[in-house]
Amino acid sequence: KVQLTVNSRPITLDYFVHEYLEKVMSGIIASLNDTGEIEKLDLVIDRDGQVSIHLNDTDVTLKEFPVKIIRSTIEGILAPLKGVEGAINTVEIKIES
């Protein structure tokens, strides 16, 4: 199950976007060191552009470069979605398997 909130507004996901977002997030997590399969994920991009990942009850430490790549990837995916209007200031993605 994938839940998406942009600028404090829940975004309804159709099948394609739901599956696409889940697969992209799985790829992002798989590319990070010392992570496993997603059982429970909470990814947040805050107003300052910082990315925090809480994966399977553990915080994932990110350096500056992965933060930039993850942020720009997610913003690029979300920008054309219905319900996402104007600048993307905050994002929260929750996934539970």
Residue pairs with C-beta under 8 A, 6 or more apart in sequence:
1 95
1 96
1 97
2 13
2 18
2 21
2 22
2 25
2 93
2 94
2 95
3 10
3 92
3 93
3 94
3 95
4 10
4 11
4 13
4 21
4 78
4 91
4 92
4 93
4 94
5 11
5 90
5 91
5 92
5 93
6 78
6 81
6 83
6 84
6 88
6 90
6 91
7 84
7 86
7 88
7 89
7 90
8 90
9 83
11 78
11 81
11 82
11 83
11 84
12 82
12 83
13 21
17 81
20 77
21 77
21 93
22 95
24 73
24 74
24 77
25 38
25 41
25 43
25 93
25 95
26 38
28 70
28 73
29 35
29 38
29 41
29 53
29 55
32 53
32 60
32 62
32 66
35 55
35 60
36 55
36 56
37 97
38 55
38 56
38 95
38 97
39 56
39 96
39 97
40 55
40 56
40 57
40 95
40 96
40 97
41 53
41 54
41 55
41 56
41 93
41 94
41 95
41 96
42 53
42 54
42 92
42 93
42 94
43 51
43 52
43 53
43 54
43 70
43 74
43 91
43 92
43 93
43 94
44 51
44 52
44 90
44 91
44 92
44 93
45 51
45 71
45 74
45 75
45 88
45 90
45 91
45 92
46 52
46 90
47 89
47 90
49 67
49 71
50 67
51 62
51 66
51 67
51 70
51 71
52 59
52 62
53 59
53 60
53 62
54 60
62 70
74 91
74 93
75 88
75 91
78 84
78 88
78 91
79 88
